[in-house]
Amino acid sequence: KAGVTQTPRYLIKTRGQQVTLSCSPISGHRSVSWYQQTPGQGLQFLFEYFSETQRNKGNFPGRFSGRQFSNSRSEMNVSTLELGDSALYLCASSLILAGESTHNEQFFGPGTRLTVL
Amino acid sequence: KNEVEQSPQNLTAQEGEFITINCSYSVGISALHWLQQHPGGGIVSLFMLSSGKKKHGRLIATINIQEKHSSLHITASHPRDSAVYICAVPGEKLTFGTGTRLTIIP
């Protein structure tokens, strides 16, 4: 079974631009979560999607948004990029058995490294 | 909000040594995740445990729910174990520890 895939793997943008990152979960997984990792803040939760609906959202500004498609693939978008948005963006998929997705094993993708100049 | 603390932040050891990484959290949970992140960024889920002990190869994870504490042990450490180890506790979202950077010297 193929793992979680993320595209692109690397991205360079300039301030003010917008960016869209893509995540394809493991086949059969309906939950996709997004995380931001920076040297200063570590790993932080962005949002989680399940069955095309956002279930949870972290403490990030409205410039960060996402969506999930009927095939469970997910995209996240960051508008009006700032230098501080430079980070590794990770997505993880989970097979929801019951209750919170965080209580189930999460399978991480390789990440997209975004650099904002 | 669950506060998650890991110790030590950095650990350097000789090949073959027994390694222990600790994780403490402030709010009671039903399970805890241990993750491994290699240089380059990819994260691998090592364990998810809710009680007692789990073993996978040379890796052992223990958890004490009452004391809100978990440990990750590595026996007969090897340079390929060099990575950042992160614990995470569930809730509405996963809350991560700051990670322990482990370096095993041959």
Backbone of each chain as ProteinMPNN parsed JSONL, in Angstrom:
{"seq_chain_A": "KAGVTQTPRYLIKTRGQQVTLSCSPISGHRSVSWYQQTPGQGLQFLFEYFSETQRNKGNFPGRFSGRQFSNSRSEMNVSTLELGDSALYLCASSLILAGESTHNEQFFGPGTRLTVL", "coords_chain_A": {"N_chain_A": [[0.86, -1.18, 0.0], [0.637, 2.156, -0.896], [2.362, 4.931, 0.655], [1.74, 8.026, 2.422], [1.647, 10.765, 0.296], [3.166, 13.829, -0.682], [3.04, 16.847, -2.463], [4.329, 19.915, -3.837], [7.719, 18.762, -3.115], [9.609, 20.629, -2.478], [9.631, 24.17, -2.347], [9.873, 27.476, -3.41], [9.006, 30.71, -2.691], [7.972, 34.173, -2.918], [7.486, 36.946, -0.679], [4.099, 37.868, -0.111], [3.057, 36.358, -2.179], [0.937, 33.518, -2.977], [0.402, 30.083, -2.014], [-0.16, 26.663, -2.792], [-0.414, 23.529, -1.363], [-0.277, 19.974, -1.686], [-1.715, 16.895, -0.6], [-1.835, 13.43, -0.576], [-3.567, 10.914, 0.925], [-3.038, 7.696, 2.569], [-4.5, 4.948, 0.929], [-7.87, 4.49, 1.653], [-7.773, 5.805, 4.055], [-9.466, 8.348, 5.75], [-9.093, 10.591, 7.181], [-7.232, 13.541, 7.246], [-4.566, 15.369, 8.426], [-2.896, 18.469, 8.934], [0.311, 19.9, 9.542], [2.613, 22.331, 10.782], [6.067, 22.806, 10.828], [8.628, 24.436, 12.416], [11.927, 25.686, 13.23], [11.814, 27.281, 15.518], [9.253, 27.043, 16.729], [8.629, 24.397, 16.663], [6.653, 21.44, 16.055], [3.428, 22.144, 14.975], [-0.075, 22.007, 15.074], [-2.176, 22.461, 12.305], [-4.727, 22.081, 10.835], [-7.461, 19.696, 10.591], [-9.017, 17.425, 8.421], [-11.884, 15.548, 7.679], [-13.758, 13.366, 5.845], [-14.287, 15.398, 3.937], [-14.826, 17.584, 5.508], [-13.839, 20.177, 7.702], [-12.598, 19.344, 10.772], [-11.162, 20.097, 13.016], [-9.212, 22.924, 14.079], [-6.15, 24.63, 14.28], [-4.26, 27.235, 15.985], [-3.867, 29.363, 13.903], [-3.551, 32.101, 11.579], [-6.178, 33.389, 9.375], [-5.109, 33.299, 6.855], [-4.198, 30.842, 6.341], [-5.565, 28.051, 4.96], [-7.629, 25.243, 4.052], [-8.709, 22.279, 2.311], [-10.643, 19.343, 1.581], [-11.036, 16.705, -0.67], [-13.441, 14.549, -2.347], [-12.161, 12.152, -2.74], [-10.522, 11.962, -0.612], [-8.091, 13.212, -0.827], [-6.14, 16.075, 0.031], [-5.742, 19.606, 0.182], [-3.739, 22.403, 1.144], [-3.723, 25.891, 1.545], [-1.863, 28.846, 1.51], [-2.151, 32.205, 1.804], [-0.952, 35.462, 0.829], [1.878, 35.355, 1.559], [4.269, 35.338, 4.22], [7.552, 36.038, 5.59], [7.882, 34.5, 7.855], [6.413, 32.259, 7.342], [7.959, 30.371, 6.264], [8.781, 27.066, 6.383], [8.574, 23.55, 7.254], [6.014, 21.729, 5.958], [3.816, 19.345, 6.944], [1.759, 16.576, 6.249], [-0.571, 14.236, 7.556], [-2.138, 11.085, 7.536], [-4.939, 9.206, 8.711], [-6.577, 6.269, 9.766], [-9.724, 6.33, 10.666], [-11.106, 4.863, 13.367], [-12.742, 5.114, 15.596], [-14.048, 7.864, 17.421], [-11.742, 10.499, 18.314], [-9.382, 11.46, 15.851], [-6.805, 11.754, 16.633], [-6.362, 9.791, 18.395], [-5.774, 7.629, 17.009], [-3.318, 5.852, 15.085], [-1.125, 7.895, 13.277], [-0.025, 8.489, 9.993], [2.657, 9.838, 8.463], [3.444, 12.077, 5.777], [6.239, 12.915, 3.544], [6.624, 15.615, 3.663], [6.509, 19.119, 2.706], [8.853, 21.437, 1.925], [8.809, 24.743, 2.425], [10.061, 27.777, 1.374], [10.154, 31.158, 1.964], [10.973, 34.092, 0.428]], "CA_chain_A": [[0.0, 0.0, 0.0], [1.465, 3.352, -0.986], [2.281, 5.794, 1.816], [1.229, 9.376, 2.218], [2.495, 11.528, -0.611], [2.972, 15.275, -0.658], [3.663, 17.573, -3.563], [5.682, 19.53, -4.212], [8.577, 18.514, -1.963], [10.295, 21.881, -2.173], [8.956, 25.305, -2.97], [10.401, 28.795, -3.051], [8.069, 31.776, -3.047], [8.324, 35.479, -2.367], [6.471, 37.543, 0.188], [2.912, 38.357, -0.783], [2.478, 35.354, -3.064], [0.177, 32.468, -2.318], [0.912, 28.761, -2.336], [-1.055, 25.531, -2.543], [0.29, 22.265, -1.151], [-1.177, 18.857, -1.87], [-1.453, 15.696, 0.192], [-2.652, 12.255, -0.894], [-3.453, 9.998, 2.063], [-3.02, 6.26, 2.304], [-5.79, 4.5, 0.436], [-8.772, 4.055, 2.712], [-7.73, 6.758, 5.17], [-10.361, 9.455, 5.472], [-8.693, 11.77, 7.962], [-5.956, 14.163, 6.881], [-4.195, 16.497, 9.292], [-1.757, 19.264, 8.454], [1.158, 20.429, 10.598], [3.721, 23.2, 10.41], [7.236, 22.615, 11.682], [9.674, 25.447, 12.311], [12.933, 25.51, 14.283], [11.47, 28.006, 16.738], [7.98, 26.621, 17.325], [8.446, 22.95, 16.601], [5.502, 20.957, 15.297], [2.169, 22.729, 15.402], [-1.245, 21.543, 14.339], [-2.859, 23.468, 11.491], [-6.128, 21.664, 10.775], [-7.763, 18.315, 10.255], [-10.183, 17.199, 7.588], [-12.448, 14.193, 7.672], [-14.923, 13.311, 4.947], [-14.438, 16.696, 3.27], [-15.213, 18.607, 6.48], [-12.797, 20.526, 8.662], [-13.045, 18.944, 12.108], [-10.442, 20.854, 14.031], [-8.337, 23.95, 13.528], [-5.175, 25.149, 15.223], [-4.214, 28.688, 16.165], [-3.191, 30.006, 12.786], [-4.404, 33.131, 10.972], [-7.062, 32.985, 8.286], [-4.367, 33.128, 5.604], [-4.001, 29.404, 6.192], [-6.843, 27.384, 4.731], [-7.464, 23.931, 3.446], [-9.919, 21.592, 1.889], [-10.478, 17.92, 1.285], [-11.873, 16.28, -1.791], [-14.203, 13.322, -2.099], [-11.245, 11.004, -2.729], [-9.741, 12.18, 0.612], [-6.927, 14.085, -1.053], [-6.326, 17.362, 0.691], [-4.859, 20.712, -0.173], [-3.74, 23.559, 2.02], [-3.37, 27.111, 0.851], [-1.423, 29.976, 2.33], [-2.193, 33.418, 0.998], [-0.157, 36.603, 1.285], [2.979, 34.729, 2.291], [5.192, 36.131, 5.036], [8.821, 35.35, 5.798], [7.701, 33.536, 8.937], [5.712, 31.054, 6.878], [8.97, 29.402, 5.841], [8.645, 25.93, 7.307], [8.259, 22.241, 6.691], [4.585, 21.456, 6.119], [3.611, 17.907, 6.953], [0.405, 16.088, 6.407], [-0.642, 12.882, 8.093], [-3.456, 10.487, 7.371], [-5.299, 8.288, 9.778], [-7.765, 5.444, 9.57], [-10.554, 6.597, 11.826], [-11.895, 3.725, 13.836], [-13.772, 5.682, 16.461], [-13.622, 8.993, 18.236], [-10.799, 11.47, 17.793], [-8.357, 10.896, 14.974], [-5.511, 11.78, 17.296], [-6.225, 8.568, 19.175], [-5.388, 6.578, 16.082], [-1.983, 6.051, 14.55], [-1.057, 8.81, 12.148], [1.031, 8.176, 9.042], [3.101, 11.127, 7.955], [4.092, 12.217, 4.491], [7.619, 13.406, 3.613], [6.639, 17.051, 3.905], [6.856, 20.12, 1.69], [9.663, 22.492, 2.539], [8.483, 26.027, 1.82], [10.947, 28.899, 1.682], [9.607, 32.441, 1.529], [12.058, 35.082, 0.321]], "C_chain_A": [[0.899, 1.233, 0.0], [1.269, 4.203, 0.264], [1.662, 7.118, 1.474], [2.186, 10.132, 1.298], [2.136, 13.007, -0.537], [3.689, 15.889, -1.854], [3.388, 19.061, -3.418], [6.52, 19.24, -2.969], [9.295, 19.781, -1.526], [9.647, 23.003, -2.969], [9.613, 26.588, -2.486], [9.433, 29.844, -3.573], [8.588, 33.086, -2.483], [7.164, 36.012, -1.529], [5.302, 38.073, -0.631], [2.268, 37.353, -1.734], [1.609, 34.388, -2.268], [0.704, 31.122, -2.787], [-0.142, 27.714, -1.998], [-0.232, 24.26, -2.453], [-0.729, 21.131, -1.208], [-0.735, 17.643, -1.051], [-2.402, 14.591, -0.243], [-2.488, 11.233, 0.216], [-3.31, 8.546, 1.61], [-4.427, 5.837, 1.886], [-6.65, 3.973, 1.576], [-8.78, 4.967, 3.927], [-8.579, 7.972, 4.821], [-10.019, 10.72, 6.245], [-7.338, 12.251, 7.491], [-5.735, 15.353, 7.796], [-2.973, 17.179, 8.71], [-1.02, 19.856, 9.644], [2.227, 21.333, 9.99], [4.869, 22.944, 11.369], [8.272, 23.682, 11.392], [10.68, 25.224, 13.423], [12.516, 26.161, 15.597], [10.25, 27.468, 17.467], [7.777, 25.114, 17.332], [7.255, 22.583, 15.741], [4.229, 21.557, 15.857], [1.053, 22.28, 14.481], [-1.886, 22.703, 13.59], [-4.354, 23.193, 11.434], [-6.244, 20.201, 10.394], [-9.036, 18.257, 9.434], [-10.591, 15.741, 7.654], [-13.703, 14.232, 6.83], [-15.282, 14.693, 4.431], [-14.827, 17.83, 4.203], [-14.04, 18.899, 7.423], [-13.308, 20.224, 10.061], [-12.4, 19.758, 13.209], [-9.517, 21.846, 13.354], [-7.405, 24.431, 14.622], [-5.203, 26.667, 15.252], [-3.366, 29.358, 15.098], [-4.126, 31.041, 12.171], [-5.189, 32.597, 9.777], [-6.365, 32.837, 6.947], [-4.112, 31.651, 5.313], [-5.375, 28.747, 6.05], [-6.591, 26.039, 4.087], [-8.788, 23.413, 2.941], [-9.593, 20.125, 1.64], [-11.479, 17.531, 0.218], [-12.527, 14.939, -1.483], [-13.319, 12.077, -2.105], [-10.27, 11.073, -1.556], [-8.459, 12.961, 0.403], [-7.201, 15.453, -0.457], [-5.337, 18.381, 0.145], [-4.882, 21.733, 0.954], [-3.196, 24.743, 1.238], [-2.906, 28.153, 1.87], [-1.402, 31.201, 1.426], [-1.308, 34.496, 1.627], [1.009, 36.125, 2.154], [3.84, 35.745, 3.031], [6.468, 35.319, 5.233], [8.686, 34.242, 6.839], [6.948, 32.283, 8.547], [6.692, 30.014, 6.355], [9.001, 28.269, 6.859], [8.558, 24.647, 6.51], [6.782, 21.983, 6.978], [4.365, 19.96, 5.918], [2.123, 17.598, 6.973], [0.478, 14.646, 6.909], [-2.042, 12.354, 7.872], [-3.678, 9.44, 8.448], [-6.555, 7.532, 9.387], [-8.626, 5.614, 10.8], [-11.356, 5.345, 12.171], [-13.054, 4.219, 14.691], [-13.197, 6.897, 17.148], [-12.638, 9.903, 17.537], [-9.741, 10.802, 16.926], [-7.016, 10.848, 15.669], [-5.301, 10.551, 18.173], [-5.917, 7.372, 18.282], [-4.012, 6.888, 15.515], [-2.036, 6.953, 13.325], [0.158, 8.456, 11.293], [1.395, 9.47, 8.317], [3.664, 11.024, 6.541], [5.483, 12.795, 4.65], [7.719, 14.905, 3.846], [6.932, 17.864, 2.656], [7.643, 21.208, 2.405], [9.435, 23.776, 1.768], [9.467, 27.089, 2.299], [10.337, 30.158, 1.109], [10.716, 33.483, 1.572], [11.518, 36.502, 0.318]], "O_chain_A": [[1.819, 1.334, 0.811], [0.194, 4.216, 0.864], [1.127, 7.315, 0.383], [3.398, 10.127, 1.513], [0.978, 13.383, -0.358], [4.801, 15.493, -2.203], [2.325, 19.443, -2.928], [6.043, 19.464, -1.857], [9.556, 19.978, -0.339], [9.184, 22.816, -4.094], [9.875, 26.755, -1.295], [9.089, 29.857, -4.755], [9.518, 33.109, -1.677], [6.021, 35.576, -1.663], [5.487, 38.65, -1.703], [1.087, 37.468, -2.062], [1.559, 34.443, -1.039], [1.366, 31.025, -3.82], [-0.91, 27.862, -1.047], [0.55, 23.948, -3.351], [-1.888, 21.3, -0.831], [0.455, 17.406, -0.845], [-3.618, 14.781, -0.278], [-1.385, 10.732, 0.434], [-3.446, 8.224, 0.429], [-5.419, 6.32, 2.433], [-6.221, 3.126, 2.358], [-9.701, 4.906, 4.742], [-8.439, 8.555, 3.745], [-10.583, 11.786, 5.996], [-6.404, 11.461, 7.351], [-6.592, 16.227, 7.928], [-2.129, 16.546, 8.076], [-1.634, 20.263, 10.629], [2.678, 21.135, 8.862], [4.669, 22.872, 12.582], [8.739, 23.817, 10.261], [10.343, 24.639, 14.453], [12.829, 25.648, 16.672], [10.224, 27.442, 18.697], [6.837, 24.618, 17.953], [6.889, 23.31, 14.818], [3.974, 21.491, 17.06], [1.224, 22.188, 13.265], [-2.113, 23.777, 14.148], [-5.155, 23.985, 11.929], [-5.29, 19.564, 9.947], [-10.009, 18.955, 9.719], [-9.758, 14.835, 7.68], [-14.603, 15.036, 7.072], [-16.44, 15.106, 4.483], [-15.129, 18.93, 3.74], [-13.347, 17.989, 7.877], [-14.323, 20.772, 10.492], [-13.033, 20.068, 14.219], [-9.09, 21.649, 12.216], [-7.824, 24.618, 15.764], [-6.054, 27.302, 14.629], [-2.275, 29.857, 15.376], [-5.347, 30.89, 12.228], [-4.911, 31.52, 9.248], [-6.95, 32.311, 6.0], [-3.842, 31.269, 4.174], [-6.233, 28.881, 6.922], [-5.484, 25.738, 3.639], [-9.839, 24.029, 3.123], [-8.434, 19.733, 1.51], [-12.625, 17.982, 0.219], [-12.207, 14.285, -0.491], [-13.693, 11.054, -1.533], [-9.295, 10.322, -1.516], [-7.804, 13.336, 1.375], [-8.337, 15.927, -0.44], [-4.238, 18.038, -0.292], [-5.895, 21.913, 1.63], [-2.322, 24.599, 0.383], [-3.491, 28.306, 2.943], [-0.713, 31.22, 0.406], [-0.968, 34.431, 2.808], [1.099, 36.46, 3.336], [4.101, 36.846, 2.546], [6.482, 34.099, 5.074], [9.299, 33.181, 6.717], [6.853, 31.342, 9.336], [6.294, 28.894, 6.035], [9.221, 28.494, 8.049], [8.479, 24.648, 5.281], [6.36, 22.019, 8.134], [4.686, 19.396, 4.872], [1.338, 18.277, 7.634], [1.469, 13.945, 6.703], [-3.021, 13.089, 8.005], [-2.74, 8.875, 9.009], [-7.467, 8.077, 8.766], [-8.295, 5.097, 11.867], [-12.159, 4.849, 11.381], [-14.197, 3.792, 14.525], [-11.999, 6.956, 17.428], [-12.686, 10.066, 16.318], [-9.268, 9.709, 17.237], [-6.176, 10.008, 15.347], [-4.19, 10.3, 18.64], [-5.814, 6.241, 18.756], [-3.594, 8.044, 15.469], [-2.887, 6.789, 12.451], [1.234, 8.161, 11.815], [0.566, 10.099, 7.658], [4.274, 10.023, 6.164], [5.885, 13.134, 5.763], [8.788, 15.41, 4.189], [7.516, 17.375, 1.689], [7.165, 21.817, 3.362], [9.816, 23.89, 0.603], [9.669, 27.263, 3.501], [10.036, 30.227, -0.082], [11.319, 33.724, 2.617], [12.292, 37.456, 0.234]]}, "seq_chain_B": "KNEVEQSPQNLTAQEGEFITINCSYSVGISALHWLQQHPGGGIVSLFMLSSGKKKHGRLIATINIQEKHSSLHITASHPRDSAVYICAVPGEKLTFGTGTRLTIIP", "coords_chain_B": {"N_chain_B": [[-5.29, 22.964, 28.028], [-2.788, 20.789, 26.973], [0.37, 20.46, 28.324], [3.453, 19.488, 27.13], [6.435, 17.976, 27.893], [9.755, 17.174, 27.083], [12.702, 15.315, 27.786], [16.153, 14.339, 27.609], [16.939, 17.452, 25.825], [18.926, 17.276, 23.961], [21.032, 14.565, 23.123], [23.929, 12.75, 23.199], [25.597, 9.809, 22.467], [27.621, 6.842, 22.747], [27.985, 4.259, 20.337], [26.101, 1.351, 20.965], [25.324, 1.932, 23.529], [22.738, 2.131, 26.075], [19.777, 3.847, 25.686], [17.677, 6.407, 26.981], [14.787, 8.293, 26.703], [12.665, 10.796, 27.868], [9.244, 11.723, 28.514], [6.847, 13.947, 29.631], [3.56, 14.945, 30.57], [0.806, 17.226, 31.084], [-1.96, 16.957, 31.316], [-4.323, 14.407, 31.815], [-4.382, 11.589, 29.662], [-5.441, 9.206, 27.158], [-3.787, 7.835, 25.509], [-0.542, 7.792, 23.946], [1.786, 9.069, 21.587], [4.839, 8.085, 20.038], [7.259, 9.427, 17.956], [9.569, 9.411, 15.199], [11.983, 11.384, 13.661], [13.944, 11.786, 10.92], [16.939, 13.379, 9.611], [16.161, 15.621, 6.999], [13.509, 15.43, 7.223], [11.307, 13.534, 7.146], [8.752, 11.901, 8.994], [8.228, 9.195, 11.157], [5.937, 7.036, 12.603], [6.477, 5.537, 15.636], [5.453, 4.263, 17.966], [2.212, 3.827, 19.4], [0.789, 4.06, 22.408], [-1.19, 3.03, 25.189], [-1.045, 1.96, 27.67], [1.177, 0.336, 29.978], [3.728, -1.373, 28.347], [5.428, -1.385, 25.19], [7.141, -3.115, 22.61], [9.416, -2.977, 19.95], [11.574, -4.425, 18.028], [14.669, -3.086, 18.778], [13.633, -1.058, 20.183], [11.821, 0.219, 22.911], [8.88, 1.225, 24.48], [7.399, 2.782, 27.236], [4.67, 3.55, 29.412], [3.187, 5.438, 32.015], [0.232, 6.027, 33.06], [-0.973, 7.131, 35.317], [1.074, 8.643, 36.484], [1.527, 10.369, 34.442], [3.564, 10.098, 32.456], [5.978, 9.03, 30.113], [8.38, 6.851, 28.647], [10.958, 6.353, 26.229], [12.997, 3.825, 25.173], [16.112, 2.782, 23.861], [17.826, -0.016, 23.01], [21.173, -1.291, 22.717], [22.261, 0.804, 21.009], [22.645, 2.314, 17.767], [24.434, 3.988, 15.108], [22.527, 4.54, 13.078], [20.278, 5.066, 14.501], [20.331, 7.687, 15.06], [18.546, 10.588, 15.223], [15.671, 12.759, 15.529], [13.553, 12.438, 18.232], [10.187, 12.429, 19.053], [7.549, 13.022, 21.261], [3.991, 12.813, 21.428], [0.803, 13.947, 22.408], [-2.641, 13.079, 22.429], [-5.777, 14.741, 21.735], [-8.177, 17.145, 20.996], [-6.491, 17.904, 19.06], [-3.216, 16.846, 18.041], [-0.69, 17.352, 20.396], [2.608, 18.284, 20.551], [5.775, 17.298, 21.918], [8.927, 19.005, 22.402], [10.916, 17.612, 21.276], [13.726, 15.335, 21.134], [16.998, 15.417, 20.304], [18.923, 12.929, 19.132], [22.159, 11.645, 18.938], [24.218, 9.162, 17.815], [27.361, 7.983, 18.233], [29.79, 6.308, 16.298]], "CA_chain_B": [[-4.229, 22.715, 27.051], [-1.822, 19.854, 27.502], [1.773, 20.842, 28.198], [4.255, 18.281, 26.919], [7.855, 18.256, 28.073], [10.659, 16.067, 26.811], [14.078, 15.463, 28.235], [16.846, 15.62, 27.417], [16.729, 18.063, 24.513], [19.978, 16.72, 23.117], [21.683, 13.414, 23.741], [24.979, 12.132, 22.386], [26.028, 8.575, 23.125], [28.45, 5.929, 21.958], [27.299, 3.081, 19.785], [25.956, 0.252, 21.9], [24.779, 2.378, 24.811], [21.3, 2.088, 26.331], [19.285, 5.226, 25.599], [16.352, 6.675, 27.546], [14.212, 9.617, 26.436], [11.49, 10.932, 28.73], [8.162, 12.607, 28.085], [5.842, 14.196, 30.664], [2.464, 15.769, 30.099], [0.121, 17.815, 32.237], [-3.369, 16.583, 31.378], [-4.492, 12.984, 31.606], [-4.676, 11.178, 28.294], [-5.697, 7.782, 27.026], [-2.75, 7.222, 24.689], [0.568, 8.697, 23.636], [2.521, 8.676, 20.384], [6.27, 8.356, 19.878], [7.582, 9.63, 16.549], [10.983, 9.557, 14.873], [12.18, 12.248, 12.501], [15.309, 11.76, 10.427], [17.332, 14.557, 8.83], [15.407, 15.607, 5.747], [12.163, 15.788, 7.638], [10.261, 12.525, 7.219], [8.381, 11.45, 10.329], [7.731, 7.827, 11.22], [5.289, 6.717, 13.861], [7.123, 4.38, 16.244], [4.53, 3.604, 18.874], [1.094, 4.493, 20.046], [0.508, 3.178, 23.531], [-2.135, 3.549, 26.172], [-0.718, 1.424, 28.998], [2.235, -0.654, 30.058], [4.956, -1.353, 27.57], [5.42, -1.964, 23.849], [8.499, -3.357, 22.131], [9.558, -3.223, 18.515], [13.005, -4.535, 17.78], [15.479, -2.571, 19.884], [12.917, 0.067, 20.778], [10.827, -0.111, 23.936], [8.188, 2.398, 25.005], [6.603, 2.523, 28.424], [3.839, 4.669, 29.817], [2.53, 5.377, 33.311], [-0.875, 6.973, 32.895], [-1.215, 7.827, 36.589], [2.13, 9.625, 36.703], [1.588, 11.216, 33.253], [4.956, 10.01, 32.041], [6.316, 7.946, 29.193], [9.792, 6.77, 28.282], [11.361, 5.596, 25.043], [14.319, 3.253, 25.381], [16.755, 2.136, 22.721], [18.892, -0.907, 23.45], [22.248, -1.508, 21.744], [22.081, 1.901, 20.055], [23.421, 2.252, 16.522], [24.414, 5.3, 14.443], [21.31, 4.783, 12.286], [19.226, 5.544, 15.406], [20.463, 9.138, 15.168], [17.325, 11.211, 14.722], [14.927, 13.483, 16.564], [12.444, 11.643, 18.75], [9.154, 13.361, 19.483], [6.335, 12.42, 21.805], [2.808, 13.613, 21.113], [-0.361, 13.498, 23.157], [-3.86, 13.371, 21.675], [-6.87, 15.539, 22.25], [-8.772, 17.628, 19.745], [-5.357, 17.93, 18.143], [-1.996, 16.326, 18.641], [0.237, 18.324, 20.979], [3.916, 17.666, 20.438], [6.913, 17.728, 22.708], [9.901, 19.777, 21.627], [11.815, 16.685, 20.599], [15.056, 15.008, 21.658], [17.924, 15.135, 19.2], [19.827, 11.848, 19.526], [23.297, 11.376, 18.049], [24.972, 7.977, 18.23], [28.705, 8.048, 17.63], [30.325, 4.947, 16.09]], "C_chain_B": [[-3.179, 21.815, 27.697], [-0.403, 20.347, 27.243], [2.602, 19.567, 28.131], [5.721, 18.662, 27.022], [8.678, 17.005, 27.813], [12.029, 16.373, 27.386], [14.866, 14.211, 27.897], [16.514, 16.21, 26.041], [17.72, 17.521, 23.501], [20.657, 15.588, 23.868], [22.689, 12.834, 22.755], [25.505, 10.925, 23.141], [26.896, 7.756, 22.177], [27.604, 4.763, 21.468], [27.269, 1.971, 20.823], [25.341, 0.646, 23.232], [23.262, 2.233, 24.859], [20.807, 3.528, 26.445], [17.906, 5.322, 26.24], [15.959, 8.122, 27.248], [12.896, 9.685, 27.194], [10.496, 11.953, 28.202], [7.156, 12.724, 29.232], [4.778, 15.123, 30.122], [1.592, 16.168, 31.276], [-1.325, 17.356, 32.397], [-3.502, 15.108, 31.055], [-4.933, 12.652, 30.195], [-4.955, 9.682, 28.264], [-4.634, 7.071, 26.197], [-1.676, 8.26, 24.4], [1.299, 8.144, 22.421], [4.014, 8.956, 20.563], [6.577, 8.37, 18.386], [9.086, 9.766, 16.382], [11.095, 10.394, 13.619], [13.656, 12.266, 12.131], [15.641, 13.076, 9.737], [16.668, 14.5, 7.457], [13.927, 15.734, 6.02], [11.149, 14.69, 7.813], [10.026, 12.027, 8.636], [7.79, 10.053, 10.239], [7.1, 7.624, 12.594], [5.926, 5.445, 14.417], [6.146, 3.578, 17.085], [3.327, 4.495, 19.131], [0.698, 3.566, 21.184], [-0.373, 3.858, 24.547], [-1.856, 3.002, 27.573], [0.482, 0.511, 28.879], [3.414, -0.393, 29.151], [4.711, -1.94, 26.186], [6.868, -2.078, 23.386], [8.466, -3.604, 20.639], [11.042, -3.227, 18.202], [13.792, -4.058, 18.992], [14.808, -1.395, 20.595], [11.867, -0.435, 21.76], [10.202, 1.198, 24.412], [7.359, 1.968, 26.192], [5.772, 3.759, 28.741], [3.236, 4.399, 31.189], [1.449, 6.454, 33.291], [-1.095, 7.78, 34.178], [-0.187, 8.923, 36.832], [2.304, 10.562, 35.512], [3.02, 11.266, 32.711], [5.147, 8.811, 31.119], [7.809, 7.997, 28.912], [9.951, 5.96, 27.007], [12.786, 5.125, 25.287], [14.816, 2.653, 24.073], [17.89, 1.273, 23.273], [19.913, -1.074, 22.327], [22.188, -0.453, 20.635], [23.088, 1.821, 18.902], [23.383, 3.627, 15.873], [23.152, 5.571, 13.629], [20.127, 5.189, 13.163], [19.285, 7.064, 15.577], [19.288, 9.808, 14.472], [16.774, 12.093, 15.831], [13.73, 12.628, 16.953], [11.454, 12.582, 19.418], [8.007, 12.578, 20.095], [5.172, 13.371, 21.521], [1.62, 13.048, 21.864], [-1.621, 13.925, 22.424], [-4.838, 14.228, 22.459], [-7.649, 15.943, 21.031], [-7.707, 17.689, 18.66], [-4.188, 17.255, 18.845], [-1.158, 17.484, 19.173], [1.584, 17.647, 21.096], [4.883, 18.176, 21.496], [7.909, 18.423, 21.802], [10.925, 18.882, 20.938], [13.134, 16.494, 21.324], [15.937, 14.642, 20.473], [18.957, 14.13, 19.688], [20.913, 11.667, 18.473], [24.07, 10.197, 18.614], [26.296, 7.986, 17.475], [29.261, 6.639, 17.485], [31.52, 4.682, 16.986]], "O_chain_B": [[-2.743, 22.056, 28.823], [-0.02, 20.616, 26.104], [2.467, 18.679, 28.973], [6.191, 19.56, 26.323], [8.335, 15.915, 28.27], [12.454, 17.526, 27.461], [14.301, 13.117, 27.896], [15.892, 15.555, 25.205], [17.392, 17.333, 22.329], [20.834, 15.644, 25.085], [22.345, 12.476, 21.629], [25.822, 11.018, 24.327], [26.893, 7.966, 20.963], [26.64, 4.35, 22.114], [28.272, 1.684, 21.476], [24.886, -0.215, 23.984], [22.591, 2.215, 23.827], [21.354, 4.324, 27.208], [17.069, 4.435, 26.07], [16.72, 9.052, 27.516], [12.105, 8.742, 27.164], [10.864, 12.918, 27.532], [6.671, 11.713, 29.741], [5.067, 15.993, 29.301], [1.627, 15.537, 32.333], [-1.855, 17.367, 33.508], [-2.865, 14.613, 30.126], [-5.757, 13.352, 29.607], [-4.725, 8.982, 29.25], [-4.58, 5.841, 26.181], [-1.884, 9.458, 24.591], [1.42, 6.932, 22.242], [4.396, 9.955, 21.172], [6.209, 7.454, 17.651], [9.791, 10.182, 17.302], [10.397, 10.155, 12.634], [14.505, 12.698, 12.911], [14.742, 13.808, 9.323], [16.622, 13.442, 6.829], [13.165, 16.11, 5.129], [10.192, 14.874, 8.565], [10.969, 11.764, 9.382], [6.969, 9.761, 9.371], [7.674, 8.001, 13.616], [5.922, 4.403, 13.761], [6.03, 2.362, 16.932], [3.405, 5.723, 19.088], [0.316, 2.419, 20.952], [-0.323, 5.072, 24.745], [-2.379, 3.527, 28.556], [0.768, -0.022, 27.807], [4.021, 0.677, 29.186], [3.909, -2.858, 26.016], [7.711, -1.248, 23.726], [7.616, -4.331, 20.125], [11.682, -2.178, 18.122], [13.607, -4.563, 20.1], [15.384, -0.813, 21.515], [11.128, -1.379, 21.482], [10.909, 2.16, 24.711], [6.7, 0.928, 26.167], [6.137, 4.876, 28.376], [2.825, 3.278, 31.49], [1.727, 7.638, 33.482], [-1.371, 8.978, 34.12], [-0.522, 10.0, 37.325], [3.142, 11.463, 35.56], [3.599, 12.338, 32.537], [4.568, 7.743, 31.315], [8.421, 9.065, 28.938], [9.2, 5.023, 26.737], [13.674, 5.928, 25.574], [14.048, 2.096, 23.29], [18.803, 1.779, 23.925], [19.572, -1.01, 21.146], [22.077, -0.792, 19.457], [24.208, 1.333, 19.051], [22.415, 4.366, 16.053], [22.745, 6.726, 13.504], [19.089, 5.607, 12.649], [18.386, 7.657, 16.173], [19.067, 9.614, 13.277], [17.334, 12.167, 16.924], [12.986, 12.156, 16.093], [11.826, 13.42, 20.24], [7.544, 11.59, 19.524], [5.36, 14.581, 21.391], [1.443, 11.833, 21.951], [-1.668, 15.017, 21.858], [-4.725, 14.402, 23.672], [-7.775, 15.148, 20.101], [-8.008, 17.539, 17.475], [-4.169, 17.112, 20.068], [-0.945, 18.476, 18.477], [1.696, 16.564, 21.671], [4.819, 19.332, 21.914], [7.753, 18.43, 20.581], [11.708, 19.348, 20.11], [13.599, 17.382, 22.038], [15.662, 13.693, 19.74], [19.771, 14.443, 20.556], [20.631, 11.552, 17.281], [24.521, 10.231, 19.759], [26.333, 7.995, 16.244], [29.215, 5.854, 18.432], [32.094, 3.593, 16.944]]}, "name": "protein", "num_of_chains": 2, "seq": "KAGVTQTPRYLIKTRGQQVTLSCSPISGHRSVSWYQQTPGQGLQFLFEYFSETQRNKGNFPGRFSGRQFSNSRSEMNVSTLELGDSALYLCASSLILAGESTHNEQFFGPGTRLTVLKNEVEQSPQNLTAQEGEFITINCSYSVGISALHWLQQHPGGGIVSLFMLSSGKKKHGRLIATINIQEKHSSLHITASHPRDSAVYICAVPGEKLTFGTGTRLTIIP"}
